[in-house]
Amino acid sequence: MSPALFTETVNAAANSAGTAHLSVLVPFYRDDAGALLSAFEREAGDGTEMVLFDDGCPDERLNAETAQAVLACPRPARLVTARSNLGRAGARNALARRARGAWLLYLDADMVLPAGFFARWQEIAGKAEFDAAFGGFDLIADEAREHRVHAALARAGDVAPAAARTARGASAVCSSNLLVRAALMRTVPFDEGFTGWGWEDVDWAVRASKAGRLVHVDNSAVHAGLQPVEGLLSKFAAGGANFARFLARNPEMSVLPGARAAVLVKRTRLASPVRRLSAAAARSQVLPVRLRVLALKLYRAACAAEALS
């Protein structure tokens, strides 16, 4: 008999609980979700559960520590461990299938939650005239020196109040702080054809906005997972194929600035040298941060250009 694809650690509260109003869903891969579990234990109200998903168990020590924390939690909590890595889309779909709540709240494992975060989401869900809502994210005020370029890149686009995100619509949605009706997720799952990093959440949002009402609200959490430039270069290189898939599935999104830049780079037939030169500029310690951010954007466009058909 082949080994089970998943194992599950269920605490006493989850064993005795029935359905939930809100399921807090946290996929992780090497990231420690212990702080989120502690915040859930302190602040989540009645009718909530937390389900953690270790996507492939690359760190057995972390998995064991998380299992112990789940068992010790007085609120309903479970840890699902995948035998092999499912990826970002697959992990989120697997979490949705295991959730008992009418509402699903996706959080990245490295998010830091302000006081009252869960209570605000429960209140928002209780009054909901929508099917999905993105709460936004903030950054820590004093980031490390090696993270300043990533912070500046985020502040130039992703970090914004609900009004500004609403103007951008589905393209401003991330799965790092996302509330969704379980019924909508059953109708519109994440596309598991996206592999590696990037764009599976925006693709989901574009499709979900056609099947239900998607809104932006102000209930942000702090995104603590900033990376040095080298990490961003690696992610953008891996995400080029995903961006090409996103545009192929959603051709109306070709009006996005990143898409226009990728098409322009492709037309020049200079994607390879642009990629090489922009990477060098992004790594440069002597250039101002704003120019390094511009170089990263150009690098991302070049990576996407190489993947476009």
VOGU-3710 file (C-alpha; in Angstrom, 3 decimals, decimal comma):
1> mspalftetv> 0,000/0,000/0,000  1,421/3,399/-0,985  1,794/6,075/1,726  -1,065/8,525/2,234  -0,743/11,754/0,288  -1,664/13,752/3,400  -1,436/13,326/7,137  -3,512/15,373/9,555  -2,985/16,504/13,142  -6,278/17,476/14,757
11> naaansagta> -6,598/18,984/18,228  -9,326/18,187/20,746  -11,317/21,349/20,031  -11,426/20,594/16,308  -12,493/17,003/16,951  -15,519/18,188/18,911  -16,404/21,145/16,673  -18,897/21,032/13,839  -19,136/23,538/11,041  -17,508/26,952/11,418
21> hlsvlvpfyr> -18,404/30,446/10,308  -14,801/31,336/9,457  -11,900/29,078/8,496  -8,454/30,680/8,743  -6,289/28,927/6,133  -2,501/29,175/6,266  -0,263/27,386/3,741  3,438/27,351/4,521  6,728/26,074/3,140  9,608/26,482/5,601
31> ddagallsaf> 7,945/29,577/7,119  6,998/29,329/10,797  3,253/29,944/11,229  3,500/29,788/15,037  2,891/33,524/15,522  -0,323/33,332/13,480  -1,520/30,358/15,501  -0,801/32,264/18,727  -2,730/35,296/17,447  -5,621/33,042/16,460
41> ereagdgtem> -5,622/31,487/19,934  -5,679/34,918/21,631  -8,083/36,818/19,432  -10,294/34,665/17,212  -13,939/34,530/18,243  -16,401/31,682/18,456  -17,229/29,815/15,276  -13,694/29,983/13,902  -11,101/27,361/13,073  -7,529/27,417/11,777
51> vlfddgcpde> -6,152/24,959/9,247  -2,416/24,993/8,536  -0,953/23,283/5,473  2,691/22,192/5,365  3,308/21,921/1,630  5,685/19,013/1,280  7,209/19,082/4,784  10,691/20,330/3,809  11,536/20,945/7,500  10,607/18,028/9,750
61> rlnaetaqav> 11,570/19,891/12,925  9,286/22,807/12,053  6,500/20,399/11,167  6,799/18,633/14,535  6,821/21,943/16,432  3,761/23,126/14,522  1,933/19,882/15,267  2,636/20,281/18,980  1,385/23,879/18,912  -1,803/22,771/17,138
71> lacprparlv> -2,451/20,075/19,733  -1,934/22,572/22,560  -4,256/25,209/21,042  -7,594/25,500/22,896  -9,415/26,629/19,746  -10,236/24,323/16,798  -7,032/23,857/14,810  -5,611/21,314/12,398  -2,311/20,737/10,619  -2,423/19,059/7,214
81> tarsnlgrag> 0,937/17,833/5,929  1,377/17,045/2,246  3,714/14,214/1,327  4,871/16,137/-1,757  4,857/19,812/-2,689  1,604/20,964/-4,339  2,663/24,550/-4,991  0,891/27,776/-4,151  -2,331/27,097/-6,063  -2,559/23,435/-5,109
91> arnalarrar> -1,985/24,115/-1,415  -4,747/26,727/-1,317  -7,180/24,428/-3,108  -6,349/21,611/-0,699  -7,017/23,947/2,238  -10,386/24,989/0,790  -11,436/21,347/0,456  -10,652/20,717/4,129  -12,211/23,881/5,538  -15,466/23,679/7,495
101> gawllyldad> -16,280/27,383/7,393  -18,780/29,296/5,269  -16,021/31,914/4,857  -12,355/31,220/4,134  -9,615/33,630/5,222  -6,306/32,962/3,466  -3,215/34,303/5,226  0,449/33,911/4,333  2,453/32,349/7,139  4,774/35,358/7,455
111> mvlpagffar> 1,991/37,897/8,042  2,012/39,830/11,346  -1,480/40,652/12,585  -2,509/43,852/14,369  -4,800/43,732/17,400  -8,437/43,188/16,488  -7,625/41,725/13,064  -9,821/38,618/13,358  -12,675/40,524/14,996  -12,720/43,012/12,122
121> wqeiagkaef> -12,846/40,231/9,536  -15,656/38,507/11,425  -17,605/41,770/11,513  -16,956/42,391/7,805  -18,069/38,863/6,913  -21,189/39,233/9,046  -22,316/42,265/7,027  -21,003/41,060/3,688  -22,628/42,107/0,444  -19,744/40,597/-1,499
131> daafggfdli> -18,211/37,208/-2,246  -14,507/37,969/-1,748  -12,518/40,771/-0,137  -8,823/41,628/-0,051  -7,759/43,348/3,165  -4,417/44,707/1,961  -1,042/44,648/3,646  1,444/47,003/5,227  5,194/46,870/5,791  7,212/47,248/8,961
141> adearehrvh> 8,307/50,850/9,461  12,018/50,092/9,875  13,024/47,386/7,415  16,522/45,906/7,314  18,996/47,488/4,888  19,008/44,452/2,602  15,198/44,673/2,324  14,903/48,353/1,411  14,632/47,738/-2,330  11,857/45,189/-1,854
151> aalaragdva> 10,069/47,565/0,531  10,307/50,409/-1,975  9,016/48,136/-4,749  6,028/47,128/-2,607  5,247/50,704/-1,612  5,326/51,713/-5,270  2,474/49,357/-6,090  1,134/46,761/-3,684  0,875/48,707/-0,412  -2,198/50,905/-0,799
161> paaartarga> -5,471/51,727/0,969  -8,708/50,120/-0,170  -9,767/53,106/-2,282  -6,591/52,959/-4,376  -6,798/49,181/-4,708  -10,434/49,417/-5,755  -9,376/51,610/-8,683  -7,070/48,801/-9,826  -9,676/46,088/-9,288  -8,769/42,404/-9,450
171> savcssnllv> -5,151/43,108/-10,432  -4,536/44,478/-6,898  -5,605/41,272/-5,131  -3,129/39,033/-3,286  -3,861/35,783/-1,480  -1,863/36,921/1,571  -4,951/38,401/3,304  -7,995/37,265/1,352  -11,529/36,529/2,585  -13,646/34,336/0,266
181> raalmrtvpf> -17,013/32,648/0,483  -16,457/28,896/0,482  -19,182/28,600/-2,157  -17,234/30,874/-4,515  -14,019/28,926/-3,964  -15,814/25,716/-4,874  -16,942/27,364/-8,117  -13,653/29,127/-8,892  -10,614/27,256/-7,519  -7,031/28,383/-8,021
191> degftgwgwe> -5,550/27,234/-11,326  -2,994/24,540/-10,529  -1,417/24,995/-13,937  0,536/27,864/-12,361  3,759/26,451/-10,952  6,440/28,031/-8,804  5,961/31,662/-7,867  3,520/34,308/-8,962  0,278/35,348/-10,629  -1,953/32,480/-9,530
201> dvdwavrask> -3,731/34,792/-7,083  -4,329/37,608/-9,596  -5,547/35,046/-12,149  -7,954/33,713/-9,510  -9,180/37,227/-8,695  -9,848/38,079/-12,347  -11,890/34,900/-12,811  -13,624/35,207/-9,424  -14,680/38,781/-10,179  -16,712/37,407/-13,100
211> agrlvhvdns> -18,478/34,822/-10,914  -19,091/36,945/-7,811  -18,541/40,359/-6,299  -14,947/41,107/-5,315  -14,138/44,161/-3,160  -11,224/45,790/-1,361  -11,424/46,693/2,328  -9,072/48,194/4,886  -8,088/45,394/7,263  -4,386/45,080/6,576
221> avhaglqpve> -1,738/42,856/8,099  2,017/43,408/8,025  3,912/41,496/5,357  7,120/40,475/7,120  8,560/38,309/4,339  10,662/40,909/2,543  13,603/39,601/0,558  16,975/40,868/-0,619  17,362/41,746/-4,278  18,842/38,362/-5,144
231> gllskfaagg> 15,711/36,630/-3,884  13,502/38,917/-5,946  15,539/38,276/-9,082  15,134/34,547/-8,558  11,379/34,856/-8,061  10,876/37,101/-11,065  12,864/34,706/-13,251  10,733/31,796/-12,065  7,531/33,815/-12,493  7,972/34,723/-16,156
241> anfarflarn> 6,154/31,633/-17,422  3,331/32,212/-14,944  2,892/35,773/-16,177  2,685/34,511/-19,754  0,047/31,967/-18,664  -1,892/34,693/-16,860  -2,024/36,888/-19,969  -2,969/33,967/-22,202  -5,888/33,109/-19,894  -6,911/36,728/-19,347
251> pemsvlpgar> -6,064/38,679/-22,539  -8,033/41,694/-21,312  -5,291/42,194/-18,692  -2,756/43,026/-21,399  -3,435/46,682/-20,521  -1,536/46,282/-17,232  1,722/48,287/-17,125  3,777/45,129/-16,603  2,164/43,479/-19,600  2,768/46,497/-21,835
261> aavlvkrtrl> 6,403/46,607/-20,714  6,871/42,896/-21,433  5,389/43,248/-24,919  7,599/46,257/-25,630  10,740/44,397/-24,540  9,745/41,402/-26,661  9,289/43,594/-29,718  12,813/44,961/-29,352  14,176/41,382/-29,411  16,544/42,458/-26,674
271> aspvrrlsaa> 15,021/40,541/-23,755  18,246/38,708/-22,907  20,559/41,755/-22,707  17,829/43,796/-20,975  17,483/41,051/-18,407  21,241/40,894/-17,839  21,767/44,657/-17,572  18,715/45,298/-15,398  19,764/42,533/-12,999  23,191/44,143/-12,642
281> aarsqvlpvr> 21,574/47,532/-11,957  19,208/46,045/-9,368  22,164/44,490/-7,541  24,198/47,703/-7,568  24,777/49,182/-4,121  25,767/52,576/-5,540  22,530/53,316/-7,377  19,655/55,047/-5,555  16,891/52,743/-4,347  14,372/54,222/-6,788
291> lrvlalklyr> 16,612/53,318/-9,750  17,137/49,805/-8,407  13,349/49,447/-8,146  13,023/50,583/-11,770  15,661/48,040/-12,760  13,719/45,281/-10,990  10,581/46,212/-12,885  12,505/46,109/-16,159  14,025/42,746/-15,206  10,552/41,369/-14,456
301> aacaaeals> 9,325/42,594/-17,850  12,293/40,974/-19,601  11,641/37,644/-17,860  8,009/37,809/-18,938  8,996/38,824/-22,485  11,132/35,704/-22,845  8,123/33,562/-21,886  5,537/35,253/-24,126  4,594/33,338/-27,250
//
